[in-house]
Amino acid sequence: MHRHTAVLTRRLREQSGAEHAAECIEPGTATRVRWADRWIAAIALLVCLPILIPLAVAARIRAGAVLDCQPRLGQFGRVITIRRFRGNWLGQRLPMLASVVTGDLRLIGPAPKRPNAIDSGGPAYCCAVIPGLLSAHRLRHRTGIGYGAEPMHMDQSPLTKNNLGMMARFCVAEILAGGHRPTPDHLVVDGIRIVNTTMRETLSWSLTRAADRRTSVLCFVNADCLNQAVDNAPYRLVLQHADRVVADGIGVRLAARFAGYQVRENVNGTDYFPQLCRQAAQDGVSLFLLGARPGVAEATAAAMEKAFPGLRIAGHQHGYFTADEQPDVVAAINASGAGILLVALGAPRQELWIDEHREALEVGLALGVGGLFDFYSGRLPRAPHWMREMGLEWVWRLAQEPSRMWRRYLIGNPRFLLRTWGAGRRTPDPALSMAATGPTNPSVPSPRRPHEPALAPTGPTPASTRPNPVNTPTHGPARAPAHASVRVAGPSRHPGARETGHSPRKHGAESPADTH
C-alpha cells in the first residue's frame, strides 16, 4: 500500500507540482462536501434497509457468500476495499454506500481504479481526487453512450442542481438496466447479424475500410429498421450481406436484454459522425455527403469543416435527383476522390441505393445515415443530454415531427418490443442458440467475394430469386418468419475478416427525397 501511495504521489508532483497536488487533495469546500456525502449515503442505507436484507439472503443462498470484497485505489493510491453483493442482479452495488459513509468514496467522482493501475503507467492524476460511486460518464455508459475515457476531475458536490439531476437519472437508469449481462461479439436480432462492438472500434474499422477501394458497407439498425427488415425482403438481404451492422438505439438494447445479453455501446450515427469527422481530419480521409433536402448537405459540410479544421468534405449532393441523374451522381462521387460516402436518403432506401450502385462506387466505405444532416446543418435541434442519458431521444424526435414519426414510435416500437420479448421468452437458455447468420430464404445463397471462404455450399443465384426493390411487395410472402429471435451468432471466420460477403445486385431503385 505504501509503495503505491509513494509512486502515485511522486508522479503527480512531477507532472503538476506540489501546489496542484495540494489543491487536488483539499479544495476549499472539500470538508463540507464530504460530510454531505456521508449524510446522504447514511440516509440512503437506512431507506434501502428493507431491500438490503432480502438481497443479502439471496446472495448467501445463490452465491454461498453475502459480499464480494475488491481492492481499489483511493485518493493518491491508498488501497481501499469496496463491497458489493455477490451475484449479478439489481441492487448489488448498494453496499458501496458504506464506503461513502466511511469516507473512502464520494457519491460523485471518477470510478475507483484497480491496484494495478499505477503499475500500468497510467496518468498520475488518476487518483488525485477521491473516487466516487457514480458520475455522468458512468450514467452515459450505463445507457450505451459513454464513449471514450472518463474525465478525472469533476464537480463532486452532491447538492448542485446538475448533480442532483444526474443522481436521479442514474437511479432510474440503474433500475431500467438491471444487472450486468454477457456481451457476445455478435447478436442475431430478427435474422440480422449485429456486431456487438464499441464506438471506438467502429471508427477504427471505418477508417481502415476507407483506404480500401472495394466498397464496404456499414449499416446502423434501430427498432424501426428491424421492423422494416421483417416486412421488406430486399432490405433484409442487404442487411444480412452488409460488411458490418451495428446496434443503434434503446430498442435493440432492450431486445438483447430480453434474450439475456447486453449491447456494449449504442453505436448510433448521430454520435458517430462528429467523431468520424475528427478522426478523418487527423488521418487525411475525405468525405462525400449525399442526401437530404437541397442546401442541407451543403450546410452540414460547412459546419463540420468549421468545427474540425483540416477536415476535407470532397463533395455534397442533395437527395432530390431523378433516376436519370443517378449515373452523374455516382460519377461525381467517384471524381471527388472521397474515401467515405454518407448517404442520407432514409432507411431502407439509402441502403438499397448503396447496394444498387456498390459495384460502380469507388469509395472505401459507404453508409446510410438517415436524418443525420438535419441535425448537423442546424435544421433540427438534437435532444438534450439528459434525455439521451435516459434513452428518451425518441420522445424528442416524436415531439419535433409528430405527423411523420408517430407511426414509427407509437406503433413500431411496441411492435418490435413485443416481438423480441416473445422471442426471448421462447428461448429459456439463449446461450444454447448459437449459429451464424444466413439469408432468411435458404434457397438464396450468401454471396461472397472471390477471396472469402464460403460459410456453406454456394451456387449461382437464380434470377427468379433476386429481389427487386421496386417490384417486390413489402407485405405478404416477403415477410420474415414469424419466429424471429434474438440469439448469439458464431465468431467471425478469421481475425479481421469482413462480417459477411457482398450483397446481390439489384436494379431499378429510385432515389428518394425524404429523410428519416
Stockholm file with secondary structure:
# STOCKHOLM 1.0

chainA/1-516         MHRHTAVLTRRLREQSGAEHAAECIEPGTATRVRWADRWIAAIALLVCLPILIPLAVAARIRAGAVLDCQPRLGQFGRVITIRRFRGNWLGQRLPMLASVVTGDLRLIGPAPKRPNAIDSGGPAYCCAVIPGLLSAHRLRHRTGIGYGAEPMHMDQSPLTKNNLGMMARFCVAEILAGGHRPTPDHLVVDGIRIVNTTMRETLSWSLTRAADRRTSVLCFVNADCLNQAVDNAPYRLVLQHADRVVADGIGVRLAARFAGYQVRENVNGTDYFPQLCRQAAQDGVSLFLLGARPGVAEATAAAMEKAFPGLRIAGHQHGYFTADEQPDVVAAINASGAGILLVALGAPRQELWIDEHREALEVGLALGVGGLFDFYSGRLPRAPHWMREMGLEWVWRLAQEPSRMWRRYLIGNPRFLLRTWGAGRRTPDPALSMAATGPTNPSVPSPRRPHEPALAPTGPTPASTRPNPVNTPTHGPARAPAHASVRVAGPSRHPGARETGHSPRKHGAESPADTH
#=GR chainA/1-516 SS CHHHHHHHHHHHHHHHHHHHHHHHHSCTTHHHHHHHHHHHHHHHHHHTHHHHHHHHHHHHHHHSSSEEEEEEECGGGCEEEEEEESSSSTTTTGGGHHHHHHTSSEEESSCCBCGGGTTTTCCGGGGSSCCEEECHHHHHHHTTCCCSCCCSCCCCCTTSHHHHHHHHHHHHHHHHHCSCCCCCSEEEETTEEEECCCHHHHHHHHHHHHTCSSCEEEEEECHHHHHHHHHCHHHHHHHHTSSEEEECSHHHHHHHHHTTCCCSCCCCHHHHHHHHHHHHHHHTCCEEEEESSTTHHHHHHHHHHHHSTTCCEEEEECSCCCGGGHHHHHHHHHHHTCSEEEEESCTTHHHHHHHHTTTTCCCSEEEECTTHHHHHTTSSCCCCHHHHHTTCHHHHHHHHSHHHHHIIIIIIHHHHHHHHHHHHHTCSSGGGCBCCCCCSSTTSCCCCCTTSCCSSCCCCCCGGGSCCTTTSCSSGGGSCCSCCCEEECCCCSSTTCCSSCCCCCCCCCCCCCCCC
#=GC SS_cons         CHHHHHHHHHHHHHHHHHHHHHHHHSCTTHHHHHHHHHHHHHHHHHHTHHHHHHHHHHHHHHHSSSEEEEEEECGGGCEEEEEEESSSSTTTTGGGHHHHHHTSSEEESSCCBCGGGTTTTCCGGGGSSCCEEECHHHHHHHTTCCCSCCCSCCCCCTTSHHHHHHHHHHHHHHHHHCSCCCCCSEEEETTEEEECCCHHHHHHHHHHHHTCSSCEEEEEECHHHHHHHHHCHHHHHHHHTSSEEEECSHHHHHHHHHTTCCCSCCCCHHHHHHHHHHHHHHHTCCEEEEESSTTHHHHHHHHHHHHSTTCCEEEEECSCCCGGGHHHHHHHHHHHTCSEEEEESCTTHHHHHHHHTTTTCCCSEEEECTTHHHHHTTSSCCCCHHHHHTTCHHHHHHHHSHHHHHIIIIIIHHHHHHHHHHHHHTCSSGGGCBCCCCCSSTTSCCCCCTTSCCSSCCCCCCGGGSCCTTTSCSSGGGSCCSCCCEEECCCCSSTTCCSSCCCCCCCCCCCCCCCC
//
